[in-house]
Amino acid sequence: MRLGEPTLDQLRIFLSVAEHGSFGGAAKGQGRAVSAVSYGIAQLEAQLALSLFDREGSRRPVLTAAGEGLLAEARGIADGVDALLAKARSLHAGQEPSLTLVVDVMVPGEVTAHVLGEFRRMFPTCALTLRIEGLGAVASCLIGGGADLAIGGPVIGDQPTLERHAVGEIDLIPVAAPSHPLARPDIAPGESRRHLQLVLTDRSPLTDGREFSVLSPLTWRLGDLGAKHSLLREGLGWGNMPRGMVAGDIASGALVELDLPEKPGAHYRLSALWRRDTRLGPAASWLVDAFKEGLGE
């Protein structure tokens, strides 16, 4: 048996009748005559060589087993076409079809999650690629053309190829396990230099040879902030961490904030970054404002 090819309009009529439970309801919902809805269903049934609704013994059409079986596929086709049309409208309006965002590892994860949750609701047709990097690697993604927008820290300084817009800051504080020698009160000046400092290292060459809040000549270099957090909790050294990331540990006593004479903590300024040879589209511009609001700038 050779089957026909249903039209999108026929599938939409089928979905409307199934949703409203009547031909009259579907006709009213679609703004057309009941006869047009009835004709559309008859044509679809002829194309598929299947009865989709049981009209016997009831004033309301009831889906047959075949109709039930095809309902999900029909809805998937209609949804796919709707998504295609939405993306086409977005492109006509200048919205980016896709976006690669790089976020500094210091940005609180809950802030990023909240912003991207709202982003999905606001820009459902924009395909997003998210990268989490640290220090100079954030800017490297932009300079190398692998990203469209970044939320990064101050350590890369002024890059002539990048635009910068301040969006907020986070507190970095020195912490260690409560058993660490630096966790005692009245630490003498210079004592921190005698103990192993855990330091987040840069994966890019942009800041090669530069140090950031490093006091001790005894260091372990770590490329992952999560690994640094775990080693600090194990008492293997001391180091600076975002306050929000260790707030729970401090509250539970797993870590303590160190009172060092050198005051190695800092305000870590965050900025939205993008290449000067590009123009931010609607989705990227929205992200800049959303991160600014989320970080309290």
VMD Tcl script that draws the C-alpha trace (Angstrom):
set ca {
  {0.00 0.00 0.00}
  {1.32 3.40 -0.96}
  {0.62 6.13 1.54}
  {0.23 9.80 0.79}
  {2.12 12.72 2.33}
  {0.11 14.66 4.92}
  {0.41 18.42 4.94}
  {1.43 20.45 7.96}
  {-2.03 22.02 7.99}
  {-3.66 18.60 8.20}
  {-1.44 17.64 11.13}
  {-2.27 20.88 12.94}
  {-6.01 20.19 12.46}
  {-5.49 16.66 13.84}
  {-3.69 18.05 16.92}
  {-6.34 20.70 17.44}
  {-9.22 18.21 17.37}
  {-7.34 15.92 19.80}
  {-6.68 18.89 22.11}
  {-10.19 20.34 22.07}
  {-12.01 17.00 21.97}
  {-14.40 18.15 19.23}
  {-14.48 19.36 15.66}
  {-16.34 22.46 16.77}
  {-13.76 23.33 19.39}
  {-10.94 22.84 16.89}
  {-12.76 25.01 14.35}
  {-13.21 27.79 16.89}
  {-9.60 27.54 18.02}
  {-8.30 27.76 14.46}
  {-10.77 30.34 13.26}
  {-12.24 28.23 10.47}
  {-15.47 26.44 9.63}
  {-16.35 23.05 11.13}
  {-16.66 21.68 7.62}
  {-13.06 22.69 6.89}
  {-11.86 20.85 10.01}
  {-13.91 17.76 9.10}
  {-12.54 17.83 5.55}
  {-8.97 18.17 6.82}
  {-9.31 15.14 9.07}
  {-10.89 13.11 6.26}
  {-8.01 14.03 3.94}
  {-5.41 13.10 6.58}
  {-7.09 9.74 7.19}
  {-7.12 9.11 3.45}
  {-3.41 9.97 3.15}
  {-2.50 7.61 6.00}
  {-5.12 4.96 5.20}
  {-6.06 4.92 8.87}
  {-9.03 5.95 10.95}
  {-7.83 8.49 13.51}
  {-11.06 9.21 15.37}
  {-13.95 6.98 16.37}
  {-17.13 8.88 15.54}
  {-19.58 6.05 16.21}
  {-21.88 6.12 19.23}
  {-20.63 9.42 20.52}
  {-21.15 13.07 19.73}
  {-17.49 13.72 20.51}
  {-14.69 12.24 18.40}
  {-12.49 9.81 20.35}
  {-8.97 8.93 19.25}
  {-8.60 5.43 17.89}
  {-5.58 3.28 18.79}
  {-3.98 4.42 15.54}
  {-4.75 8.03 16.34}
  {-3.20 7.65 19.80}
  {-0.14 6.06 18.25}
  {0.42 8.87 15.76}
  {-0.33 11.76 18.11}
  {3.21 12.11 19.50}
  {4.80 12.03 16.04}
  {2.38 14.66 14.74}
  {3.10 16.88 17.74}
  {6.85 16.44 17.23}
  {6.60 17.49 13.58}
  {4.52 20.56 14.41}
  {6.86 21.53 17.26}
  {9.87 21.13 14.99}
  {8.38 23.42 12.37}
  {7.46 25.95 15.06}
  {11.06 25.92 16.30}
  {12.36 26.40 12.77}
  {10.06 29.36 12.20}
  {10.99 30.87 15.58}
  {14.69 30.66 14.73}
  {14.07 32.20 11.31}
  {12.20 35.10 12.93}
  {15.06 35.54 15.40}
  {17.58 35.67 12.57}
  {15.53 38.31 10.78}
  {15.48 40.29 14.03}
  {19.28 40.09 14.36}
  {19.44 37.54 17.20}
  {22.48 35.26 17.25}
  {21.70 31.68 16.14}
  {24.42 30.42 18.50}
  {26.67 31.82 21.21}
  {29.82 30.63 22.98}
  {30.16 31.98 26.52}
  {33.27 31.68 28.70}
  {32.82 32.14 32.45}
  {35.61 32.64 34.96}
  {35.89 29.77 37.43}
  {35.60 32.33 40.24}
  {32.01 33.25 39.29}
  {29.63 31.54 41.75}
  {28.02 28.54 40.12}
  {24.56 29.46 41.37}
  {24.82 32.86 39.65}
  {25.77 31.25 36.34}
  {23.01 28.64 36.66}
  {20.34 31.26 37.40}
  {21.43 33.51 34.52}
  {21.48 30.64 32.03}
  {18.11 29.37 33.23}
  {16.62 32.77 32.41}
  {18.61 32.87 29.15}
  {16.99 29.65 27.98}
  {13.56 31.12 28.65}
  {14.37 34.41 26.92}
  {16.27 33.01 23.92}
  {15.03 29.44 23.35}
  {16.34 29.28 19.78}
  {19.90 30.39 20.57}
  {22.26 27.41 20.84}
  {24.65 28.01 23.76}
  {28.13 26.61 24.34}
  {29.44 27.21 27.88}
  {33.11 27.01 28.88}
  {34.52 27.44 32.39}
  {38.10 28.74 32.47}
  {40.43 30.53 34.87}
  {42.68 33.58 34.79}
  {44.14 34.35 31.34}
  {42.48 31.36 29.66}
  {39.21 33.30 29.75}
  {40.59 36.05 27.50}
  {42.49 33.54 25.34}
  {39.19 31.99 24.25}
  {38.05 35.39 22.99}
  {41.32 36.46 21.38}
  {41.63 33.13 19.60}
  {38.11 33.46 18.19}
  {36.72 30.48 20.08}
  {34.18 32.49 22.08}
  {31.80 35.40 21.61}
  {31.51 36.69 25.18}
  {33.33 36.15 28.46}
  {32.84 36.97 32.12}
  {36.41 37.27 33.41}
  {38.59 38.65 36.16}
  {41.17 41.42 36.39}
  {44.35 39.38 36.05}
  {44.78 39.73 32.29}
  {45.08 43.53 32.42}
  {44.30 45.66 29.39}
  {44.11 43.72 26.16}
  {43.94 46.11 23.17}
  {41.74 43.70 21.21}
  {39.05 43.42 23.89}
  {36.26 45.62 25.21}
  {35.57 45.48 28.95}
  {32.41 46.28 30.95}
  {32.42 45.87 34.77}
  {29.72 43.52 36.05}
  {30.64 42.96 39.71}
  {33.16 41.52 42.11}
  {33.64 38.65 44.54}
  {35.70 38.39 47.71}
  {38.76 36.12 47.77}
  {39.75 35.11 51.28}
  {42.69 33.05 52.64}
  {41.53 29.75 54.17}
  {42.96 26.53 55.56}
  {41.83 23.49 57.51}
  {41.38 24.15 61.26}
  {44.37 21.87 62.00}
  {46.70 23.99 59.83}
  {49.41 25.97 61.71}
  {48.22 29.23 60.12}
  {44.75 28.72 61.62}
  {46.10 29.76 65.03}
  {45.52 33.32 66.28}
  {48.28 35.97 66.36}
  {50.25 34.75 63.34}
  {53.58 36.57 63.05}
  {54.41 38.56 59.88}
  {56.11 36.35 57.30}
  {54.85 33.10 58.82}
  {52.70 32.37 55.73}
  {55.90 32.10 53.63}
  {56.94 29.02 55.60}
  {53.89 26.99 54.58}
  {52.71 25.40 51.35}
  {50.37 27.68 49.39}
  {47.91 26.18 46.92}
  {47.73 28.41 43.84}
  {45.35 28.39 40.88}
  {47.50 28.30 37.75}
  {46.82 29.74 34.32}
  {46.27 27.39 31.39}
  {47.07 30.11 28.87}
  {50.33 31.95 28.02}
  {48.74 35.38 28.54}
  {49.92 35.64 32.14}
  {53.01 33.45 31.87}
  {55.49 34.29 34.63}
  {53.09 36.49 36.59}
  {51.98 35.77 40.15}
  {48.66 36.66 41.76}
  {48.45 36.91 45.57}
  {51.28 34.41 45.98}
  {53.19 34.91 49.26}
  {54.96 31.61 49.81}
  {57.90 30.24 47.79}
  {56.45 26.80 48.56}
  {53.58 26.30 46.12}
  {51.51 23.65 44.44}
  {50.04 24.83 41.12}
  {46.55 23.58 40.36}
  {44.57 24.05 37.17}
  {41.22 23.28 38.80}
  {39.54 25.32 41.54}
  {37.54 22.30 42.71}
  {40.75 20.32 43.24}
  {42.23 23.25 45.19}
  {39.13 23.31 47.38}
  {39.44 19.59 48.14}
  {43.15 19.83 49.01}
  {42.49 22.79 51.32}
  {39.86 20.76 53.16}
  {42.40 17.96 53.56}
  {44.83 20.34 55.24}
  {47.49 20.09 52.53}
  {48.11 23.84 52.40}
  {46.52 27.27 52.55}
  {45.22 29.49 49.77}
  {42.72 32.09 48.59}
  {39.21 30.99 47.64}
  {35.96 32.77 46.65}
  {34.07 33.50 49.86}
  {30.82 32.08 48.53}
  {32.45 28.79 47.57}
  {33.80 28.16 51.09}
  {31.06 29.80 53.17}
  {29.52 26.42 54.00}
  {32.91 24.97 54.97}
  {33.59 27.89 57.29}
  {30.15 27.56 58.86}
  {30.66 23.82 59.46}
  {34.26 24.21 60.67}
  {35.80 22.28 57.77}
  {37.79 25.41 56.86}
  {38.69 28.60 58.72}
  {39.31 32.08 57.37}
  {42.93 33.01 58.10}
  {43.85 36.27 59.81}
  {47.25 36.86 58.22}
  {49.20 40.10 58.70}
  {49.75 40.39 54.94}
  {45.99 40.34 54.24}
  {46.34 38.31 51.00}
  {42.62 38.33 50.26}
  {41.31 40.58 47.52}
  {38.27 41.95 45.72}
  {38.23 40.03 42.44}
  {36.71 42.38 39.88}
  {34.69 40.74 37.12}
  {34.01 42.19 33.68}
  {32.13 41.23 30.56}
  {34.66 40.93 27.73}
  {34.28 40.75 23.97}
  {36.37 41.47 20.89}
  {36.40 45.04 19.67}
  {35.96 43.92 16.07}
  {32.55 42.40 16.88}
  {29.17 43.83 17.86}
  {27.16 42.21 20.62}
  {23.80 40.88 19.48}
  {20.60 40.85 21.55}
  {21.37 37.57 23.35}
  {24.94 38.51 24.29}
  {23.86 41.98 25.43}
  {21.18 40.42 27.61}
  {23.81 38.15 29.21}
  {25.98 41.15 30.11}
  {23.08 42.80 31.92}
  {21.98 39.54 33.59}
  {25.43 38.80 35.02}
  {25.71 42.42 36.19}
  {22.43 42.02 38.06}
  {23.33 38.58 39.41}
  {26.71 39.74 40.71}
  {25.24 42.84 42.31}
  {27.12 45.48 40.34}
}
mol new
graphics top color blue
foreach p $ca { graphics top sphere $p radius 0.5 }
foreach p [lrange $ca 0 end-1] q [lrange $ca 1 end] { graphics top cylinder $p $q radius 0.2 }
display resetview
